Amino acid sequence: MVVFAIEFNQFSSKIRAYSCKDGFKLIEYFLGEYFAPILSHKDQVNVHIEYTMSTVSNIVVCLHRPNYTLAMERLQAFKFELQPNGEQVRNMRRFAGTCRFVYNKALALQKDNHETGNKFIGYVPMAADLPKWKREAGFDWIKNSPSQALQHALKDLEKAFKGFFEKRTDFPRFKKKGSGDSFRYPEPKQIKLDQANNRIFLPKLGWLKYRKSRDVLGEVRNATVSQSGGKWFVSIQTRRDVEIVPVATSAIGIDVGIARFAAMNDGSYIEPKNSFKTQMQRLAKYQRRMSKKVKFSANWKKAKAKVTQIHVDIGNVRKDFLHKHTHTLSKNHALVCVEDLQIKNMSKSSKGTAEKHGKKVAQKSGLNRAILDQGWGEFRRQLEYKTAWNGGVLLAVPAQYTSQTCPCCGHVSKDNRKTQAQFLCVDCNYENNADVVGAINILERGQRLLACGETAALGRSVKQEPIEATKLKTA
């Protein structure tokens, strides 16, 4: 994708053309007071404006598709439901339990080590202690599980601590049985895939049948076995080189919400699915039934399995809804602009503390439930990799005042938004749906960020390159 940033000026300009000799690369050109990042190619002519004085704030971003294809390395996972026999199910439970035990044991050692004032224990010294644990009295059953799966459990713990040290996640917590049971085979040489017979070979499990819904493309890199809703699944990650032939040339701004899941700058919108809200009463009924059973009894386990299945159904409906719409958006648009929302802060509880009670706790609880029911974070994650796969770009822009800024005159005021859905500018009387206004402003900020690296919320320009979604190379 080639992006030309053009700004209209009232004064005459000198035009200068360049022919790039280094193939496909990112070049920055100075446009008056702006820095314009332009993707160039040797077959294209790069035109920019020199010695200009900016008098108009309108910026036109032209999305041009050059006559060449792009190649990229794609990592993709293919998930299938397994059809194991009884012995394989028992082994998978043992392997998942052993990995959970190793993870919890390492976490306990890390906590004790921290309390004594010692430094963090990295993966290498922790993995060196793994053979010692296998030789300890009473723990010889650890050696029955795949060694690389146990080592990867230690890598997962190190990754969790890394996120905590970088202040991206909370402190790692102990894993419990039945919650996220999984284990991974990281070595591709140990995995054999027989697609003709719908089966896969995994160490210490043998050949397992799986429900084949599509072909696995690319070179197998690793396999992850997981359990969800009483069923076992295998996720096969592959790597392959694909050629991208970009087709879409349009840009779109998306404003996510609750009344409307996503509103577009052209006035169209997507109705929310509300998968949890539709199943909430049914879920509460079976939760009440489970609460009346004797814990860990046979009837309690049956009721718990029913509650778990409802949660699985809710997640599957939401996932299907998001995949369908992100596929359509990424396929039809070269530039997708969304808000950089802090969902964790938006969905915080307002109950307060024992000394200082919160206000409107019940109302905020309902709002938090509705926000989390939409799946905004997963929506953005899917858009990010799908737009990259289609040769497009996803930009996240500041969310401040997007629904209070008039797209016609630029006036910013909370009085512009009369109601939750109505926008009426108090300065120029521009009227539209508030979500559509937000989407229009999001697209404008995304174009400024892509063309000039401008911080739209502050109204000033900074030198900033576009977000790199993926590594591309000329084919």
C-alpha positions as a Markdown table, in Angstrom:
| # | Residue | x | y | z |
|---|---|---|---|---|
| 1 | Met | 0.0 | 0.0 | 0.0 |
| 2 | Val | 1.3 | 3.4 | -1.0 |
| 3 | Val | 0.2 | 6.4 | 1.0 |
| 4 | Phe | 0.5 | 9.9 | -0.4 |
| 5 | Ala | -0.1 | 12.7 | 2.1 |
| 6 | Ile | -1.2 | 15.9 | 0.3 |
| 7 | Glu | -2.2 | 19.1 | 1.9 |
| 8 | Phe | -4.0 | 21.9 | 0.1 |
| 9 | Asn | -2.3 | 25.3 | 0.4 |
| 10 | Gln | -3.2 | 28.8 | -0.8 |
| 11 | Phe | 0.3 | 29.6 | -2.0 |
| 12 | Ser | 2.1 | 28.3 | -5.0 |
| 13 | Ser | 4.4 | 25.4 | -4.5 |
| 14 | Lys | 7.5 | 23.8 | -5.9 |
| 15 | Ile | 7.0 | 20.1 | -6.8 |
| 16 | Arg | 9.9 | 17.7 | -6.6 |
| 17 | Ala | 9.9 | 14.1 | -7.7 |
| 18 | Tyr | 12.1 | 11.2 | -6.5 |
| 19 | Ser | 12.7 | 7.7 | -7.8 |
| 20 | Cys | 13.5 | 5.3 | -5.0 |
| 21 | Lys | 16.5 | 3.0 | -5.6 |
| 22 | Asp | 16.1 | 0.8 | -2.5 |
| 23 | Gly | 12.9 | -0.9 | -3.4 |
| 24 | Phe | 10.1 | -0.9 | -0.8 |
| 25 | Lys | 10.9 | 1.2 | 2.2 |
| 26 | Leu | 9.6 | 3.9 | 4.4 |
| 27 | Ile | 10.7 | 7.5 | 3.7 |
| 28 | Glu | 9.8 | 10.7 | 5.5 |
| 29 | Tyr | 9.2 | 13.9 | 3.7 |
| 30 | Phe | 8.8 | 17.3 | 5.2 |
| 31 | Leu | 5.5 | 18.9 | 4.3 |
| 32 | Gly | 5.6 | 22.5 | 5.6 |
| 33 | Glu | 5.1 | 22.0 | 9.3 |
| 34 | Tyr | 4.3 | 18.3 | 9.0 |
| 35 | Phe | 6.4 | 15.2 | 8.6 |
| 36 | Ala | 4.7 | 12.9 | 6.1 |
| 37 | Pro | 5.7 | 9.2 | 6.1 |
| 38 | Ile | 5.3 | 7.8 | 2.5 |
| 39 | Leu | 5.7 | 4.2 | 1.4 |
| 40 | Ser | 7.7 | 4.2 | -1.8 |
| 41 | His | 8.6 | 1.8 | -4.5 |
| 42 | Lys | 11.1 | 1.9 | -7.4 |
| 43 | Asp | 8.2 | 1.8 | -10.0 |
| 44 | Gln | 6.4 | 4.7 | -8.4 |
| 45 | Val | 7.1 | 8.5 | -8.4 |
| 46 | Asn | 7.0 | 10.2 | -5.0 |
| 47 | Val | 5.7 | 13.7 | -5.2 |
| 48 | His | 5.7 | 16.0 | -2.2 |
| 49 | Ile | 5.3 | 19.7 | -1.6 |
| 50 | Glu | 8.3 | 21.8 | -0.7 |
| 51 | Tyr | 8.5 | 25.4 | 0.8 |
| 52 | Thr | 4.8 | 25.6 | 1.7 |
| 53 | Met | 3.0 | 27.3 | 4.5 |
| 54 | Ser | 0.1 | 25.4 | 6.0 |
| 55 | Thr | -3.1 | 27.4 | 5.9 |
| 56 | Val | -5.8 | 24.7 | 5.7 |
| 57 | Ser | -6.0 | 21.8 | 8.1 |
| 58 | Asn | -7.6 | 19.4 | 5.7 |
| 59 | Ile | -5.4 | 16.5 | 4.7 |
| 60 | Val | -6.1 | 14.1 | 1.9 |
| 61 | Val | -4.7 | 10.6 | 2.2 |
| 62 | Cys | -4.7 | 8.7 | -1.1 |
| 63 | Leu | -4.6 | 4.9 | -0.8 |
| 64 | His | -2.9 | 3.7 | -3.9 |
| 65 | Arg | -2.4 | 0.1 | -4.9 |
| 66 | Pro | 0.9 | -0.4 | -6.9 |
| 67 | Asn | 1.3 | -3.1 | -9.5 |
| 68 | Tyr | 3.2 | -5.6 | -7.4 |
| 69 | Thr | 2.4 | -8.3 | -4.8 |
| 70 | Leu | 3.7 | -8.4 | -1.3 |
| 71 | Ala | 5.0 | -11.5 | 0.5 |
| 72 | Met | 4.8 | -12.0 | 4.2 |
| 73 | Glu | 5.5 | -14.7 | 6.7 |
| 74 | Arg | 2.3 | -15.8 | 8.3 |
| 75 | Leu | 2.0 | -17.6 | 11.6 |
| 76 | Gln | -1.5 | -19.2 | 11.8 |
| 77 | Ala | -3.2 | -21.6 | 14.2 |
| 78 | Phe | -5.7 | -24.3 | 13.2 |
| 79 | Lys | -7.9 | -25.6 | 16.0 |
| 80 | Phe | -9.7 | -28.9 | 15.9 |
| 81 | Glu | -11.7 | -31.0 | 18.3 |
| 82 | Leu | -10.0 | -34.2 | 19.3 |
| 83 | Gln | -11.6 | -37.7 | 19.3 |
| 84 | Pro | -9.5 | -39.5 | 21.8 |
| 85 | Asn | -10.1 | -42.9 | 23.4 |
| 86 | Gly | -10.4 | -43.5 | 27.1 |
| 87 | Glu | -6.7 | -44.1 | 27.7 |
| 88 | Gln | -5.7 | -41.0 | 25.8 |
| 89 | Val | -8.2 | -38.8 | 27.8 |
| 90 | Arg | -6.7 | -40.1 | 31.0 |
| 91 | Asn | -3.2 | -39.3 | 29.8 |
| 92 | Met | -4.1 | -35.8 | 28.7 |
| 93 | Arg | -5.6 | -35.1 | 32.1 |
| 94 | Arg | -2.4 | -36.4 | 33.7 |
| 95 | Phe | -0.2 | -34.3 | 31.4 |
| 96 | Ala | -2.2 | -31.2 | 32.0 |
| 97 | Gly | -2.2 | -31.8 | 35.8 |
| 98 | Thr | 1.5 | -32.4 | 35.8 |
| 99 | Cys | 2.2 | -29.1 | 33.9 |
| 100 | Arg | -0.1 | -27.3 | 36.4 |
| 101 | Phe | 1.8 | -28.9 | 39.3 |
| 102 | Val | 5.2 | -27.8 | 37.8 |
| 103 | Tyr | 3.9 | -24.3 | 37.2 |
| 104 | Asn | 2.6 | -23.9 | 40.8 |
| 105 | Lys | 5.7 | -25.4 | 42.3 |
| 106 | Ala | 7.9 | -23.0 | 40.4 |
| 107 | Leu | 5.6 | -20.1 | 41.4 |
| 108 | Ala | 5.9 | -21.1 | 45.1 |
| 109 | Leu | 9.7 | -21.2 | 44.8 |
| 110 | Gln | 9.7 | -17.7 | 43.2 |
| 111 | Lys | 7.5 | -16.3 | 46.0 |
| 112 | Asp | 9.7 | -17.8 | 48.7 |
| 113 | Asn | 12.8 | -16.6 | 46.9 |
| 114 | His | 11.4 | -13.1 | 46.7 |
| 115 | Glu | 10.5 | -13.1 | 50.4 |
| 116 | Thr | 14.1 | -14.0 | 51.4 |
| 117 | Gly | 15.4 | -11.0 | 49.3 |
| 118 | Asn | 17.0 | -12.9 | 46.5 |
| 119 | Lys | 16.8 | -12.1 | 42.8 |
| 120 | Phe | 14.3 | -13.5 | 40.3 |
| 121 | Ile | 15.1 | -17.0 | 39.1 |
| 122 | Gly | 15.1 | -17.2 | 35.3 |
| 123 | Tyr | 13.9 | -20.0 | 33.1 |
| 124 | Val | 17.3 | -21.7 | 32.6 |
| 125 | Pro | 18.2 | -22.3 | 36.3 |
| 126 | Met | 14.6 | -23.2 | 37.1 |
| 127 | Ala | 14.5 | -25.7 | 34.2 |
| 128 | Ala | 17.8 | -27.2 | 35.5 |
| 129 | Asp | 16.0 | -28.1 | 38.8 |
| 130 | Leu | 13.3 | -30.0 | 36.9 |
| 131 | Pro | 15.2 | -33.3 | 36.7 |
| 132 | Lys | 15.8 | -33.0 | 40.5 |
| 133 | Trp | 12.1 | -32.7 | 41.1 |
| 134 | Lys | 11.5 | -35.9 | 39.1 |
| 135 | Arg | 14.0 | -37.8 | 41.4 |
| 136 | Glu | 12.4 | -36.6 | 44.6 |
| 137 | Ala | 10.6 | -39.2 | 46.7 |
| 138 | Gly | 6.9 | -39.3 | 45.9 |
| 139 | Phe | 7.3 | -37.3 | 42.7 |
| 140 | Asp | 8.5 | -39.9 | 40.3 |
| 141 | Trp | 5.1 | -39.7 | 38.4 |
| 142 | Ile | 6.4 | -36.4 | 36.9 |
| 143 | Lys | 8.6 | -38.3 | 34.5 |
| 144 | Asn | 5.6 | -39.9 | 32.9 |
| 145 | Ser | 4.7 | -36.6 | 31.2 |
| 146 | Pro | 6.4 | -35.1 | 28.1 |
| 147 | Ser | 9.5 | -33.3 | 29.3 |
| 148 | Gln | 9.2 | -30.5 | 26.8 |
| 149 | Ala | 5.7 | -29.8 | 27.9 |
| 150 | Leu | 6.9 | -29.4 | 31.5 |
| 151 | Gln | 9.7 | -27.1 | 30.3 |
| 152 | His | 7.2 | -25.0 | 28.4 |
| 153 | Ala | 5.1 | -24.6 | 31.6 |
| 154 | Leu | 8.2 | -22.9 | 33.2 |
| 155 | Lys | 8.4 | -20.7 | 30.1 |
| 156 | Asp | 4.8 | -19.7 | 30.6 |
| 157 | Leu | 5.6 | -18.7 | 34.2 |
| 158 | Glu | 8.6 | -16.6 | 33.1 |
| 159 | Lys | 6.3 | -14.9 | 30.6 |
| 160 | Ala | 3.8 | -14.2 | 33.3 |
| 161 | Phe | 6.5 | -12.6 | 35.5 |
| 162 | Lys | 7.8 | -10.6 | 32.6 |
| 163 | Gly | 4.3 | -9.1 | 32.1 |
| 164 | Phe | 4.1 | -8.3 | 35.8 |
| 165 | Phe | 7.6 | -6.6 | 35.8 |
| 166 | Glu | 6.5 | -4.5 | 32.8 |
| 167 | Lys | 3.3 | -3.5 | 34.7 |
| 168 | Arg | 1.1 | -5.0 | 32.0 |
| 169 | Thr | -0.4 | -7.8 | 34.1 |
| 170 | Asp | -1.1 | -8.6 | 37.7 |
| 171 | Phe | 1.2 | -10.8 | 39.8 |
| 172 | Pro | 1.0 | -14.5 | 38.6 |
| 173 | Arg | -1.5 | -16.6 | 40.4 |
| 174 | Phe | -1.6 | -20.3 | 41.2 |
| 175 | Lys | -3.5 | -22.5 | 38.6 |
| 176 | Lys | -6.4 | -24.6 | 39.8 |
| 177 | Lys | -7.8 | -27.8 | 38.4 |
| 178 | Gly | -10.3 | -27.5 | 35.6 |
| 179 | Ser | -9.5 | -24.0 | 34.7 |
| 180 | Gly | -7.4 | -23.6 | 31.5 |
| 181 | Asp | -6.1 | -27.1 | 31.5 |
| 182 | Ser | -3.5 | -27.3 | 28.6 |
| 183 | Phe | 0.0 | -28.4 | 27.6 |
| 184 | Arg | 2.1 | -27.7 | 24.6 |
| 185 | Tyr | 4.5 | -29.7 | 22.3 |
| 186 | Pro | 7.0 | -27.0 | 21.1 |
| 187 | Glu | 9.2 | -29.3 | 19.0 |
| 188 | Pro | 7.8 | -29.8 | 15.5 |
| 189 | Lys | 10.0 | -32.9 | 14.8 |
| 190 | Gln | 7.9 | -34.8 | 17.4 |
| 191 | Ile | 4.6 | -34.0 | 15.7 |
| 192 | Lys | 3.3 | -35.9 | 12.8 |
| 193 | Leu | 0.2 | -34.7 | 10.9 |
| 194 | Asp | -1.8 | -37.1 | 8.7 |
| 195 | Gln | -4.5 | -35.0 | 7.1 |
| 196 | Ala | -5.6 | -37.7 | 4.7 |
| 197 | Asn | -6.7 | -39.8 | 7.6 |
| 198 | Asn | -7.7 | -36.9 | 10.0 |
| 199 | Arg | -5.2 | -37.8 | 12.7 |
| 200 | Ile | -2.2 | -36.4 | 14.5 |
| 201 | Phe | 0.7 | -38.1 | 16.4 |
| 202 | Leu | 1.8 | -36.5 | 19.7 |
| 203 | Pro | 4.5 | -37.9 | 22.0 |
| 204 | Lys | 3.2 | -40.3 | 24.7 |
| 205 | Leu | -0.3 | -40.0 | 23.3 |
| 206 | Gly | 0.1 | -41.7 | 20.0 |
| 207 | Trp | -2.2 | -41.2 | 17.0 |
| 208 | Leu | -5.3 | -39.1 | 17.8 |
| 209 | Lys | -8.3 | -38.6 | 15.5 |
| 210 | Tyr | -9.6 | -35.1 | 15.1 |
| 211 | Arg | -12.7 | -33.5 | 13.5 |
| 212 | Lys | -11.3 | -32.0 | 10.3 |
| 213 | Ser | -13.1 | -28.8 | 9.3 |
| 214 | Arg | -10.4 | -27.4 | 7.0 |
| 215 | Asp | -6.9 | -28.2 | 5.7 |
| 216 | Val | -3.9 | -27.3 | 7.7 |
| 217 | Leu | -1.7 | -25.0 | 5.6 |
| 218 | Gly | 2.0 | -24.4 | 6.1 |
| 219 | Glu | 4.8 | -26.0 | 8.1 |
| 220 | Val | 3.9 | -27.3 | 11.5 |
| 221 | Arg | 5.7 | -25.4 | 14.3 |
| 222 | Asn | 4.0 | -26.6 | 17.5 |
| 223 | Ala | 0.8 | -28.1 | 18.9 |
| 224 | Thr | -1.2 | -27.1 | 22.0 |
| 225 | Val | -3.7 | -29.5 | 23.6 |
| 226 | Ser | -6.4 | -27.9 | 25.7 |
| 227 | Gln | -9.6 | -28.8 | 27.4 |
| 228 | Ser | -12.8 | -26.7 | 27.3 |
| 229 | Gly | -16.4 | -27.6 | 28.2 |
| 230 | Gly | -15.5 | -31.3 | 28.7 |
| 231 | Lys | -14.0 | -31.6 | 25.2 |
| 232 | Trp | -10.3 | -31.7 | 24.2 |
| 233 | Phe | -8.9 | -29.6 | 21.4 |
| 234 | Val | -5.6 | -29.4 | 19.5 |
| 235 | Ser | -4.3 | -26.1 | 18.1 |
| 236 | Ile | -1.7 | -26.6 | 15.4 |
| 237 | Gln | 0.4 | -23.5 | 14.7 |
| 238 | Thr | 2.0 | -23.3 | 11.3 |
| 239 | Arg | 4.3 | -21.0 | 9.4 |
| 240 | Arg | 4.2 | -20.2 | 5.7 |
| 241 | Asp | 5.0 | -17.5 | 3.2 |
| 242 | Val | 1.9 | -16.0 | 1.5 |
| 243 | Glu | 1.6 | -13.5 | -1.3 |
| 244 | Ile | -0.7 | -10.6 | -0.7 |
| 245 | Val | -2.5 | -9.0 | -3.6 |
| 246 | Pro | -4.2 | -5.9 | -2.0 |
| 247 | Val | -7.6 | -5.1 | -3.5 |
| 248 | Ala | -9.3 | -2.7 | -1.0 |
| 249 | Thr | -8.4 | 1.0 | -1.3 |
| 250 | Ser | -11.0 | 2.6 | 1.1 |
| 251 | Ala | -10.6 | 3.8 | 4.7 |
| 252 | Ile | -13.0 | 3.5 | 7.5 |
| 253 | Gly | -13.4 | 4.8 | 11.1 |
| 254 | Ile | -15.1 | 2.6 | 13.7 |
| 255 | Asp | -16.7 | 3.7 | 16.9 |
| 256 | Val | -17.6 | 0.8 | 19.2 |
| 257 | Gly | -20.4 | 1.0 | 21.7 |
| 258 | Ile | -23.2 | -0.8 | 23.5 |
| 259 | Ala | -26.4 | 0.3 | 21.9 |
| 260 | Arg | -24.6 | -0.1 | 18.6 |
| 261 | Phe | -21.7 | -2.6 | 18.6 |
| 262 | Ala | -19.8 | -0.7 | 15.9 |
| 263 | Ala | -20.8 | 2.5 | 14.0 |
| 264 | Met | -19.0 | 3.5 | 10.8 |
| 265 | Asn | -18.2 | 6.9 | 9.5 |
| 266 | Asp | -20.5 | 6.3 | 6.5 |
| 267 | Gly | -23.6 | 6.0 | 8.7 |
| 268 | Ser | -23.8 | 2.2 | 8.7 |
| 269 | Tyr | -23.6 | 0.2 | 11.9 |
| 270 | Ile | -23.5 | -3.3 | 13.4 |
| 271 | Glu | -26.1 | -4.4 | 15.9 |
| 272 | Pro | -24.8 | -5.9 | 19.1 |
| 273 | Lys | -25.0 | -9.6 | 19.7 |
| 274 | Asn | -25.2 | -9.5 | 23.5 |
| 275 | Ser | -24.5 | -13.2 | 23.9 |
| 276 | Phe | -24.2 | -13.1 | 27.7 |
| 277 | Lys | -27.3 | -11.0 | 28.1 |
| 278 | Thr | -29.5 | -13.4 | 26.1 |
| 279 | Gln | -28.3 | -16.4 | 28.2 |
| 280 | Met | -28.2 | -14.6 | 31.6 |
| 281 | Gln | -31.5 | -15.8 | 32.9 |
| 282 | Arg | -30.9 | -19.4 | 31.8 |
| 283 | Leu | -27.4 | -19.3 | 33.3 |
| 284 | Ala | -28.8 | -18.0 | 36.6 |
| 285 | Lys | -31.4 | -20.8 | 36.7 |
| 286 | Tyr | -28.8 | -23.6 | 36.4 |
| 287 | Gln | -26.4 | -21.8 | 38.8 |
| 288 | Arg | -29.2 | -21.9 | 41.4 |
| 289 | Arg | -29.7 | -25.6 | 40.8 |
| 290 | Met | -26.0 | -26.2 | 41.3 |
| 291 | Ser | -25.9 | -24.2 | 44.5 |
| 292 | Lys | -28.5 | -26.6 | 46.1 |
| 293 | Lys | -26.5 | -29.7 | 45.4 |
| 294 | Val | -24.0 | -31.3 | 47.7 |
| 295 | Lys | -20.6 | -30.0 | 46.6 |
| 296 | Phe | -18.5 | -32.6 | 44.6 |
| 297 | Ser | -21.4 | -35.1 | 44.6 |
| 298 | Ala | -22.4 | -36.7 | 41.3 |
| 299 | Asn | -25.5 | -34.5 | 40.9 |
| 300 | Trp | -23.3 | -31.4 | 41.6 |
| 301 | Lys | -20.9 | -32.4 | 38.9 |
| 302 | Lys | -23.7 | -32.8 | 36.4 |
| 303 | Ala | -25.1 | -29.4 | 37.3 |
| 304 | Lys | -21.6 | -27.9 | 37.1 |
| 305 | Ala | -21.2 | -29.4 | 33.6 |
| 306 | Lys | -24.4 | -27.8 | 32.5 |
| 307 | Val | -23.3 | -24.3 | 33.8 |
| 308 | Thr | -19.9 | -24.8 | 32.1 |
| 309 | Gln | -21.6 | -25.7 | 28.8 |
| 310 | Ile | -23.7 | -22.5 | 28.9 |
| 311 | His | -20.5 | -20.4 | 29.4 |
| 312 | Val | -18.9 | -22.2 | 26.4 |
| 313 | Asp | -22.0 | -21.5 | 24.3 |
| 314 | Ile | -21.8 | -17.8 | 25.2 |
| 315 | Gly | -18.1 | -17.6 | 24.2 |
| 316 | Asn | -18.7 | -19.5 | 21.0 |
| 317 | Val | -21.5 | -17.2 | 19.9 |
| 318 | Arg | -19.5 | -14.1 | 20.6 |
| 319 | Lys | -16.4 | -15.5 | 18.9 |
| 320 | Asp | -18.4 | -16.4 | 15.8 |
| 321 | Phe | -20.0 | -12.9 | 15.7 |
| 322 | Leu | -16.6 | -11.2 | 16.0 |
| 323 | His | -14.8 | -13.4 | 13.4 |
| 324 | Lys | -17.5 | -12.8 | 10.7 |
| 325 | His | -17.5 | -9.0 | 11.1 |
| 326 | Thr | -13.8 | -8.5 | 11.4 |
| 327 | His | -13.3 | -10.7 | 8.3 |
| 328 | Thr | -15.7 | -8.4 | 6.3 |
| 329 | Leu | -14.1 | -5.2 | 7.6 |
| 330 | Ser | -10.5 | -6.2 | 7.0 |
| 331 | Lys | -11.3 | -7.5 | 3.5 |
| 332 | Asn | -13.1 | -4.4 | 2.3 |
| 333 | His | -10.9 | -1.6 | 3.7 |
| 334 | Ala | -7.2 | -0.8 | 3.4 |
| 335 | Leu | -7.1 | 1.5 | 6.4 |
| 336 | Val | -9.1 | 0.8 | 9.6 |
| 337 | Cys | -9.1 | 3.3 | 12.4 |
| 338 | Val | -10.4 | 2.5 | 15.9 |
| 339 | Glu | -10.3 | 4.0 | 19.3 |
| 340 | Asp | -7.5 | 3.2 | 21.8 |
| 341 | Leu | -9.8 | 2.2 | 24.6 |
| 342 | Gln | -8.6 | 1.3 | 28.1 |
| 343 | Ile | -11.3 | -1.4 | 28.6 |
| 344 | Lys | -9.8 | -2.5 | 32.0 |
| 345 | Asn | -10.2 | 1.0 | 33.4 |
| 346 | Met | -13.7 | 1.5 | 31.8 |
| 347 | Ser | -15.0 | -1.7 | 33.4 |
| 348 | Lys | -13.7 | -1.1 | 37.0 |
| 349 | Ser | -16.0 | -1.6 | 39.9 |
| 350 | Ser | -17.4 | 1.5 | 41.7 |
| 351 | Lys | -18.2 | -0.2 | 45.0 |
| 352 | Gly | -15.4 | 1.7 | 46.7 |
| 353 | Thr | -13.9 | 0.7 | 50.1 |
| 354 | Ala | -15.3 | 0.0 | 53.6 |
| 355 | Glu | -14.4 | 3.6 | 54.6 |
| 356 | Lys | -15.6 | 5.3 | 51.4 |
| 357 | His | -18.5 | 3.6 | 49.7 |
| 358 | Gly | -19.0 | 4.0 | 45.9 |
| 359 | Lys | -22.0 | 5.6 | 44.2 |
| 360 | Lys | -24.5 | 4.0 | 41.8 |
| 361 | Val | -22.8 | 0.6 | 42.3 |
| 362 | Ala | -25.6 | -1.4 | 40.7 |
| 363 | Gln | -25.8 | 0.8 | 37.7 |
| 364 | Lys | -22.1 | 0.7 | 37.1 |
| 365 | Ser | -22.1 | -3.1 | 37.6 |
| 366 | Gly | -24.7 | -3.4 | 34.8 |
| 367 | Leu | -22.6 | -1.1 | 32.6 |
| 368 | Asn | -19.5 | -3.1 | 33.2 |
| 369 | Arg | -21.3 | -6.3 | 32.3 |
| 370 | Ala | -22.6 | -4.8 | 29.1 |
| 371 | Ile | -19.1 | -3.5 | 28.1 |
| 372 | Leu | -17.4 | -6.9 | 28.7 |
| 373 | Asp | -20.2 | -8.7 | 26.9 |
| 374 | Gln | -19.3 | -6.8 | 23.6 |
| 375 | Gly | -15.7 | -8.2 | 23.3 |
| 376 | Trp | -14.1 | -4.9 | 22.2 |
| 377 | Gly | -10.6 | -6.1 | 23.0 |
| 378 | Glu | -11.0 | -9.3 | 21.0 |
| 379 | Phe | -12.6 | -7.2 | 18.2 |
| 380 | Arg | -9.5 | -5.0 | 18.0 |
| 381 | Arg | -7.1 | -8.0 | 18.2 |
| 382 | Gln | -8.8 | -9.8 | 15.3 |
| 383 | Leu | -8.9 | -6.6 | 13.2 |
| 384 | Glu | -5.2 | -6.1 | 13.8 |
| 385 | Tyr | -3.9 | -9.4 | 12.4 |
| 386 | Lys | -6.6 | -9.7 | 9.7 |
| 387 | Thr | -5.9 | -6.3 | 8.2 |
| 388 | Ala | -2.2 | -7.2 | 8.1 |
| 389 | Trp | -3.0 | -10.5 | 6.4 |
| 390 | Asn | -5.0 | -8.5 | 3.7 |
| 391 | Gly | -2.2 | -5.9 | 3.2 |
| 392 | Gly | -4.0 | -3.2 | 5.2 |
| 393 | Val | -3.2 | -1.1 | 8.3 |
| 394 | Leu | -5.0 | -0.8 | 11.6 |
| 395 | Leu | -4.5 | 2.4 | 13.6 |
| 396 | Ala | -5.6 | 3.0 | 17.2 |
| 397 | Val | -6.2 | 6.7 | 17.8 |
| 398 | Pro | -6.8 | 8.7 | 21.1 |
| 399 | Ala | -10.4 | 8.3 | 22.2 |
| 400 | Gln | -10.7 | 11.7 | 24.0 |
| 401 | Tyr | -13.6 | 13.9 | 22.8 |
| 402 | Thr | -14.4 | 11.9 | 19.7 |
| 403 | Ser | -18.1 | 12.2 | 20.3 |
| 404 | Gln | -18.0 | 15.8 | 21.5 |
| 405 | Thr | -16.0 | 17.3 | 18.6 |
| 406 | Cys | -18.0 | 18.7 | 15.6 |
| 407 | Pro | -16.6 | 17.2 | 12.4 |
| 408 | Cys | -17.9 | 20.2 | 10.5 |
| 409 | Cys | -16.4 | 23.1 | 12.4 |
| 410 | Gly | -14.2 | 21.4 | 14.9 |
| 411 | His | -15.9 | 22.9 | 18.0 |
| 412 | Val | -15.4 | 20.8 | 21.1 |
| 413 | Ser | -18.0 | 20.9 | 23.9 |
| 414 | Lys | -19.9 | 18.4 | 26.0 |
| 415 | Asp | -23.1 | 20.4 | 25.1 |
| 416 | Asn | -22.7 | 19.1 | 21.6 |
| 417 | Arg | -24.0 | 15.7 | 22.6 |
| 418 | Lys | -27.5 | 16.3 | 23.7 |
| 419 | Thr | -28.3 | 12.7 | 24.4 |
| 420 | Gln | -26.6 | 9.4 | 24.2 |
| 421 | Ala | -27.5 | 9.1 | 20.5 |
| 422 | Gln | -28.0 | 12.7 | 19.4 |
| 423 | Phe | -25.2 | 15.1 | 18.3 |
| 424 | Leu | -26.0 | 18.8 | 17.7 |
| 425 | Cys | -23.2 | 21.3 | 17.4 |
| 426 | Val | -23.9 | 24.4 | 19.5 |
| 427 | Asp | -21.7 | 26.5 | 17.2 |
| 428 | Cys | -22.7 | 25.5 | 13.6 |
| 429 | Asn | -25.9 | 23.4 | 14.2 |
| 430 | Tyr | -24.4 | 20.3 | 12.6 |
| 431 | Glu | -26.6 | 17.4 | 13.5 |
| 432 | Asn | -26.0 | 13.6 | 13.2 |
| 433 | Asn | -26.0 | 10.4 | 15.3 |
| 434 | Ala | -23.4 | 10.7 | 18.1 |
| 435 | Asp | -21.8 | 7.3 | 17.2 |
| 436 | Val | -21.4 | 8.3 | 13.5 |
| 437 | Val | -19.8 | 11.6 | 14.6 |
| 438 | Gly | -17.4 | 9.6 | 16.7 |
| 439 | Ala | -16.5 | 7.4 | 13.8 |
| 440 | Ile | -15.9 | 10.4 | 11.5 |
| 441 | Asn | -13.6 | 11.9 | 14.0 |
| 442 | Ile | -11.8 | 8.6 | 14.6 |
| 443 | Leu | -11.1 | 8.3 | 10.8 |
| 444 | Glu | -9.9 | 11.9 | 10.6 |
| 445 | Arg | -7.5 | 11.3 | 13.5 |
| 446 | Gly | -6.3 | 8.1 | 11.9 |
| 447 | Gln | -5.6 | 9.9 | 8.6 |
| 448 | Arg | -3.6 | 12.6 | 10.5 |
| 449 | Leu | -1.6 | 10.0 | 12.3 |
| 450 | Leu | -0.9 | 8.1 | 9.1 |
| 451 | Ala | -0.1 | 11.1 | 7.0 |
| 452 | Cys | 1.6 | 13.5 | 9.4 |
| 453 | Gly | 2.1 | 11.7 | 12.7 |
| 454 | Glu | -0.1 | 14.3 | 14.3 |
| 455 | Thr | -1.5 | 13.9 | 17.8 |
| 456 | Ala | -5.1 | 14.8 | 16.9 |
| 457 | Ala | -6.3 | 15.2 | 20.5 |
| 458 | Leu | -3.7 | 17.9 | 21.2 |
| 459 | Gly | -3.9 | 19.6 | 17.8 |
| 460 | Arg | -0.1 | 19.7 | 17.3 |
| 461 | Ser | 2.3 | 17.7 | 15.0 |
| 462 | Val | 4.9 | 15.3 | 16.1 |
| 463 | Lys | 7.3 | 13.1 | 14.1 |
| 464 | Gln | 5.7 | 9.7 | 14.4 |
| 465 | Glu | 5.8 | 6.7 | 12.1 |
| 466 | Pro | 2.7 | 4.6 | 11.4 |
| 467 | Ile | 2.2 | 1.5 | 13.5 |
| 468 | Glu | 3.9 | -1.4 | 11.8 |
| 469 | Ala | 1.4 | -4.2 | 11.6 |
| 470 | Thr | 3.6 | -6.7 | 9.9 |
| 471 | Lys | 6.9 | -7.2 | 8.1 |
| 472 | Leu | 6.4 | -7.0 | 4.3 |
| 473 | Lys | 8.9 | -7.7 | 1.5 |
| 474 | Thr | 8.6 | -7.4 | -2.2 |
| 475 | Ala | 7.9 | -10.6 | -4.1 |
